[in-house]
Amino acid sequence: MDDKELTEVLQMEFKDFGNKIRRIKLANPRADLTKEEIEAIMTRIADSQYVTDWTSVRPYKAKIVRTEVSEIVTIS
């Protein structure tokens, strides 16, 4: 079988007051997202109450994670 599934996820990482990494993942981000747009939304998330159980988070880094899944066998 040669079925391949390709996915992309924008993974935004934040650090809290204890330097613990907190992540938000966004499936299928726009292909033309700019660094400035990502920084702006991360700052907005950090400055807001979007995630109520996070305390004192600050933007840390963001990356696009691409995954390719190849099905090897299906047993029915």
Secondary structure, DSSP 8 states (H G I E B T S, - for coil): ---EEEEEEEEEEEE-TT--EEEEEEES--TT--HHHHHHHHHHHHHSSSSTT--S-EEEEEEEEEEEEE------
